[in-house]
């Protein structure tokens, strides 16, 4: 992590069961070459999960693209130095999958053969999507050239119980949806954070794991999501449902099932997200 002194980023980790005996925190910088050597030394598997997530930036190259791409390459360069590393599992995103430039209509089933087009991402000024797309491209090129056994995971819009004491961007968007504040999404490729965690473990432990994996439990639009919330919490004051999306694509779960992932139902993920927001004081209902 960038700072081991920031209690907002460390306290919830150090309080996990077994952390005292088994968790070691290292200071590292995505943009500093060799910064991850000490972290990787002695590891059998490396999980590369770090990448900046911002949707409003003034300098996309410096704030998103460079940290994502250079950070990924710095981690992989450290992995090459230590023969004990047998596999690298990289957290990519559906952002690196869905922005092909072709319409995602209701008859489309997105799968692992879909790749976001960097030129299209740049054209529509979706800088986060561009950063994740270029980082994945760089990772596969480096892995192939250096004989790294790489697996990339592509989670969608992540909800579920909160671990840290602050809100991440996807949960903020979820809160905005509940409040009627406009969000940049028409359809939400939802996935539960617990399923993502399981997928990371399986991607390491299943010897046959290979290539890319889309991680999406269900695609739902705003009205779908608000209806589930209303059913779960009838007294919750919600905005009007609005018109349903006429372009609700699907995402294949077949390859993820091969990892042993059985996605949690969206209703459970939404309920557990709301309960977690209440527990941590972010929501009063």
C-alpha positions as CSV (number, residue, x, y, z in Angstrom):
1,X,0.0,0.0,0.0
2,X,1.1,3.6,-0.6
3,X,1.1,4.4,3.1
4,X,1.2,2.0,6.0
5,X,0.6,4.9,8.4
6,X,-2.9,5.8,7.2
7,X,-5.2,4.1,9.7
8,X,-8.2,4.6,7.4
9,X,-6.5,2.1,5.1
10,X,-4.9,-0.2,7.6
11,X,-7.0,-0.5,10.7
12,X,-9.8,-2.6,9.2
13,X,-7.1,-5.0,7.8
14,X,-5.2,-5.3,11.0
15,X,-8.4,-6.2,12.8
16,X,-9.2,-9.2,10.6
17,X,-9.1,-12.6,12.2
18,X,-5.5,-14.0,12.1
19,X,-4.0,-10.7,10.9
20,X,-1.7,-10.4,13.8
21,X,0.0,-13.7,12.8
22,X,-0.4,-13.8,9.1
23,X,-0.8,-10.3,7.6
24,X,2.2,-8.2,6.7
25,X,1.8,-4.7,5.3
26,X,4.4,-3.2,3.0
27,X,4.8,0.3,1.7
28,X,4.9,0.3,-2.1
29,X,4.4,2.8,-5.0
30,X,2.8,1.7,-8.3
31,X,5.1,4.2,-10.2
32,X,8.3,3.2,-8.5
33,X,10.3,0.4,-10.2
34,X,11.4,-2.3,-7.8
35,X,8.9,-1.1,-5.2
36,X,7.2,-4.5,-5.1
37,X,10.4,-6.6,-4.9
38,X,10.2,-7.1,-1.1
39,X,6.5,-7.9,-1.3
40,X,6.8,-10.5,-4.0
41,X,10.0,-12.2,-2.6
42,X,8.9,-15.7,-1.3
43,X,5.4,-15.6,-2.8
44,X,4.0,-18.5,-4.8
45,X,1.1,-16.4,-6.2
46,X,0.8,-12.6,-6.6
47,X,-2.6,-10.9,-6.6
48,X,-2.3,-7.5,-8.4
49,X,-5.4,-5.6,-7.4
50,X,-4.3,-2.0,-7.2
51,X,-5.3,0.6,-9.8
52,X,-6.7,4.1,-9.4
53,X,-10.5,4.4,-9.8
54,X,-11.7,7.8,-10.7
55,X,-14.4,9.0,-13.1
56,X,-13.6,12.7,-13.0
57,X,-10.0,13.7,-13.7
58,X,-8.2,16.7,-15.1
59,X,-5.1,14.8,-16.4
60,X,-6.2,11.3,-17.5
61,X,-2.7,10.2,-18.5
62,X,-1.1,11.1,-15.2
63,X,-4.0,10.3,-12.9
64,X,-5.3,7.0,-14.4
65,X,-3.5,5.6,-17.4
66,X,0.1,5.9,-16.2
67,X,-0.5,4.4,-12.7
68,X,-2.6,1.6,-14.2
69,X,-0.2,0.6,-16.9
70,X,3.2,1.4,-15.3
71,X,2.0,0.0,-12.0
72,X,1.0,-3.3,-13.6
73,X,4.3,-3.6,-15.4
74,X,6.2,-2.8,-12.2
75,X,4.4,-5.6,-10.3
76,X,5.1,-8.0,-13.1
77,X,8.7,-7.0,-13.4
78,X,9.1,-7.8,-9.7
79,X,7.4,-11.2,-10.2
80,X,9.9,-12.1,-13.0
81,X,12.8,-11.7,-10.5
82,X,11.6,-14.4,-8.2
83,X,11.2,-18.0,-9.6
84,X,9.0,-19.0,-6.6
85,X,6.1,-17.1,-8.2
86,X,4.0,-19.6,-10.1
87,X,1.0,-17.5,-11.0
88,X,-0.1,-13.9,-11.1
89,X,-3.8,-13.1,-10.7
90,X,-4.7,-9.6,-11.9
91,X,-7.8,-7.7,-11.0
92,X,-8.9,-6.1,-14.2
93,X,-12.5,-4.9,-14.8
94,X,-15.5,-5.3,-17.1
95,X,-14.4,-1.8,-18.2
96,X,-11.7,-3.6,-20.2
97,X,-14.3,-5.9,-21.8
98,X,-17.5,-4.1,-22.7
99,X,-16.4,-0.9,-24.5
100,X,-16.0,-2.4,-27.9
101,X,-17.8,0.4,-29.8
102,X,-20.6,-1.9,-30.8
103,X,-24.1,-1.5,-29.2
104,X,-24.8,-3.6,-26.2
105,X,-28.4,-4.5,-27.1
106,X,-30.7,-6.9,-25.4
107,X,-29.7,-9.8,-27.6
108,X,-26.0,-9.5,-26.8
109,X,-24.2,-11.9,-24.4
110,X,-20.8,-10.5,-23.4
111,X,-18.1,-13.0,-22.7
112,X,-14.4,-13.3,-22.4
113,X,-13.8,-12.9,-26.1
114,X,-14.9,-9.2,-25.8
115,X,-12.2,-6.6,-25.6
116,X,-12.7,-2.9,-25.1
117,X,-11.3,-0.7,-27.9
118,X,-8.8,1.9,-26.5
119,X,-9.5,4.3,-29.4
120,X,-13.3,4.1,-28.6
121,X,-12.7,4.6,-24.9
122,X,-10.6,7.7,-25.8
123,X,-13.1,9.0,-28.3
124,X,-15.9,8.9,-25.6
125,X,-13.6,10.2,-22.9
126,X,-14.0,7.2,-20.7
127,X,-10.6,7.4,-19.1
128,X,-11.0,4.7,-16.4
129,X,-12.1,2.2,-19.1
130,X,-9.0,3.2,-21.2
131,X,-6.7,2.8,-18.2
132,X,-8.0,-0.7,-17.4
133,X,-7.9,-1.7,-21.1
134,X,-4.3,-0.6,-21.7
135,X,-3.2,-2.1,-18.4
136,X,-4.6,-5.5,-19.3
137,X,-3.1,-5.3,-22.8
138,X,0.3,-4.5,-21.3
139,X,0.0,-7.3,-18.8
140,X,-0.7,-10.0,-21.4
141,X,2.1,-8.8,-23.6
142,X,4.6,-8.8,-20.7
143,X,3.3,-12.2,-19.5
144,X,3.7,-13.8,-22.9
145,X,7.2,-12.4,-23.4
146,X,8.4,-13.4,-19.9
147,X,6.7,-16.7,-19.4
148,X,4.3,-15.6,-16.6
149,X,1.3,-17.7,-15.9
150,X,-1.3,-14.9,-15.8
151,X,-5.0,-15.0,-15.0
152,X,-7.1,-11.8,-15.3
153,X,-10.4,-11.3,-13.5
154,X,-13.0,-8.8,-14.7
155,X,-15.5,-7.8,-12.0
156,X,-18.5,-5.7,-12.9
157,X,-20.2,-3.1,-10.7
158,X,-19.2,-4.3,-7.2
159,X,-21.6,-4.2,-4.2
160,X,-21.8,-6.2,-1.0
161,X,-20.7,-5.7,2.6
162,X,-18.2,-3.0,3.3
163,X,-14.8,-3.9,4.9
164,X,-13.2,-0.5,5.1
165,X,-14.6,2.5,7.0
166,X,-14.9,4.7,3.9
167,X,-17.2,4.4,0.8
168,X,-15.7,3.2,-2.5
169,X,-16.9,4.6,-5.8
170,X,-19.3,1.8,-6.7
171,X,-21.0,2.0,-3.4
172,X,-21.3,5.8,-3.7
173,X,-23.0,5.2,-7.1
174,X,-25.3,2.7,-5.5
175,X,-26.2,5.3,-2.8
176,X,-26.8,7.9,-5.5
177,X,-29.1,5.5,-7.3
178,X,-31.1,5.0,-4.1
179,X,-31.3,8.8,-3.7
180,X,-32.3,9.6,-7.2
181,X,-29.0,11.3,-8.1
182,X,-28.1,10.7,-11.7
183,X,-25.3,8.1,-12.2
184,X,-23.3,7.4,-15.4
185,X,-24.8,4.0,-15.9
186,X,-28.0,2.7,-17.6
187,X,-27.3,-0.9,-16.9
188,X,-25.4,-2.2,-13.9
189,X,-23.4,-5.5,-14.4
190,X,-23.6,-6.3,-10.6
191,X,-21.3,-8.6,-8.7
192,X,-20.9,-9.3,-5.0
193,X,-17.5,-8.5,-3.5
194,X,-17.5,-11.9,-1.8
195,X,-17.8,-13.6,-5.1
196,X,-14.9,-11.6,-6.4
197,X,-12.8,-12.6,-3.4
198,X,-13.7,-16.3,-4.0
199,X,-12.8,-16.0,-7.6
200,X,-9.3,-14.7,-6.7
201,X,-8.7,-17.6,-4.5
202,X,-10.0,-20.1,-7.1
203,X,-7.9,-18.4,-9.8
204,X,-4.9,-19.3,-7.8
205,X,-5.9,-22.7,-6.4
206,X,-7.5,-24.2,-9.5
207,X,-4.6,-25.5,-11.7
208,X,-6.6,-25.3,-14.9
209,X,-7.5,-21.6,-14.4
210,X,-6.4,-19.8,-17.6
211,X,-7.0,-16.5,-19.4
212,X,-9.7,-14.1,-18.7
213,X,-12.8,-14.4,-16.5
214,X,-15.9,-12.1,-16.5
215,X,-17.4,-11.8,-13.0
216,X,-21.0,-10.6,-13.3
217,X,-23.9,-12.1,-11.4
218,X,-26.7,-10.2,-13.1
219,X,-27.2,-7.2,-15.3
220,X,-29.9,-4.9,-13.9
221,X,-31.0,-1.4,-14.8
222,X,-32.0,1.4,-12.4
223,X,-35.7,0.4,-12.3
224,X,-34.8,-3.3,-11.6
225,X,-32.6,-2.3,-8.7
226,X,-35.1,0.1,-7.2
227,X,-37.9,-2.5,-7.4
228,X,-35.7,-4.9,-5.5
229,X,-34.9,-2.3,-2.9
230,X,-38.6,-1.4,-2.5
231,X,-39.5,-5.1,-2.0
232,X,-36.7,-5.5,0.6
233,X,-37.4,-2.2,2.4
234,X,-41.0,-1.1,1.8
235,X,-40.6,2.0,4.0
236,X,-37.5,3.3,2.2
237,X,-38.1,6.6,0.4
238,X,-36.9,5.9,-3.2
239,X,-37.0,8.0,-6.4
240,X,-39.4,7.1,-9.2
241,X,-38.4,4.0,-11.0
242,X,-38.2,5.6,-14.4
243,X,-38.3,3.7,-17.7
244,X,-36.7,0.3,-18.0
245,X,-33.7,-0.1,-20.2
246,X,-34.4,-1.4,-23.7
247,X,-30.8,-2.6,-24.1
248,X,-30.2,-4.9,-21.2
249,X,-27.4,-7.1,-22.4
250,X,-26.2,-10.2,-20.6
251,X,-22.8,-11.4,-19.4
252,X,-21.9,-15.1,-19.7
253,X,-21.2,-16.9,-16.4
254,X,-20.1,-20.1,-18.0
255,X,-16.3,-19.7,-17.7
256,X,-16.7,-18.4,-14.1
257,X,-18.7,-21.5,-13.2
258,X,-15.6,-23.5,-14.3
259,X,-13.8,-21.8,-11.5
260,X,-16.4,-23.1,-9.1
261,X,-18.1,-19.7,-8.7
262,X,-21.8,-19.7,-8.0
263,X,-22.8,-16.1,-7.9
264,X,-24.9,-14.8,-5.0
265,X,-28.4,-13.7,-6.0
266,X,-28.7,-9.9,-6.6
267,X,-31.3,-9.6,-3.9
268,X,-29.0,-10.9,-1.3
269,X,-26.2,-8.6,-2.4
270,X,-28.4,-5.6,-2.3
271,X,-29.8,-6.5,1.1
272,X,-26.3,-7.1,2.6
273,X,-25.1,-3.8,1.0
274,X,-27.9,-1.8,2.6
275,X,-27.4,-3.6,6.0
276,X,-23.7,-2.8,5.9
277,X,-24.3,0.9,5.0
278,X,-26.7,1.0,8.0
279,X,-24.2,-0.7,10.3
280,X,-21.4,1.7,9.4
281,X,-23.6,4.8,9.8
282,X,-23.8,5.7,6.1
283,X,-27.6,5.1,5.9
284,X,-30.4,5.8,8.3
285,X,-33.6,3.9,7.6
